[in-house]
Amino acid sequence: MPFTRRNLREDLADVGSNFDGAPDLEFRLASKALELEQSGLSYQRIPPDYRFPYGHTHKEQEEVFVVVGGSGRMKLDDEIVEVKKWDVVRVPPGT
């Protein structure tokens, strides 16, 4: 099949409970389900004032974040980036 189709809310398990903190954090990982090779994709619904307890990097994979509601901050290496609705942030490998 030349394409892969998944529904972020219906086809992917919510792994939000794997993170310490807010019980209403929703986090659905789509990279493997979509058979992505060099990119990361997830659906995240982050409650107000929630902060992930740790960061991460990828050696080869880049990630793209699209803010579809609300606002927040991201720490990218040593820089804090303010984000708002409809901002798109590309995070290259190693960041």
C-alpha positions in Angstrom: 0.0 0.0 0.0 1.5 3.4 -1.0 0.1 5.3 2.0 -0.8 4.8 5.6 -4.0 6.2 7.2 -4.8 6.3 10.9 -7.2 8.3 13.1 -5.2 10.0 15.9 -8.0 9.7 18.4 -9.6 6.4 17.5 -6.7 4.2 16.3 -3.9 5.2 18.7 -3.6 4.3 22.4 -3.5 7.2 24.9 -0.1 6.9 26.7 -0.6 10.1 28.7 -0.7 8.1 32.0 2.9 7.0 31.3 4.1 10.5 32.3 4.2 11.6 35.9 1.7 14.3 36.6 -1.7 15.4 35.3 -4.3 12.7 35.0 -5.9 14.5 32.0 -2.8 14.6 29.9 -3.5 13.0 26.5 -0.6 11.7 24.4 -1.0 9.5 21.3 2.1 8.5 19.3 1.7 8.1 15.6 5.2 7.6 14.2 5.2 3.8 14.2 1.5 3.5 13.3 2.1 5.7 10.2 5.4 3.9 9.4 7.3 7.1 9.5 11.0 6.7 8.9 12.6 10.1 9.6 9.8 12.0 11.3 7.8 12.0 14.6 4.2 12.7 14.9 2.0 12.6 18.0 -1.2 14.1 19.3 -0.9 15.8 22.7 -3.6 17.5 24.8 -1.7 19.2 27.6 -3.6 20.5 30.6 -3.0 24.2 31.7 0.1 24.7 33.8 1.4 21.1 33.1 5.1 20.7 32.6 6.7 17.5 31.2 9.1 16.1 33.9 11.9 15.6 31.3 13.0 16.3 27.7 14.4 14.1 25.0 16.4 14.1 21.8 16.4 12.0 18.7 19.6 11.1 16.7 18.0 10.8 13.3 14.3 11.8 13.6 13.0 15.3 13.3 9.7 16.4 15.0 7.2 19.0 14.0 4.9 20.5 16.6 1.6 22.3 15.6 -0.2 24.2 18.3 -3.9 24.0 17.5 -5.1 25.7 20.7 -3.8 27.6 23.7 -0.2 28.6 24.2 2.9 27.5 26.1 6.6 27.3 26.1 9.1 24.8 24.7 12.7 24.4 25.8 14.8 23.7 22.8 18.4 23.0 23.9 19.1 26.1 26.1 16.4 28.4 24.5 12.9 28.9 25.8 10.5 29.4 22.9 7.0 30.9 23.4 4.3 29.2 21.2 0.7 30.2 20.5 -2.2 28.8 18.5 -1.2 27.9 14.9 2.5 28.2 15.5 4.6 25.4 13.9 7.9 24.4 15.4 10.3 22.0 13.6 12.8 20.4 15.9 15.8 18.9 14.0 17.6 15.7 15.1 20.0 16.2 18.0 17.9 19.1 19.6 
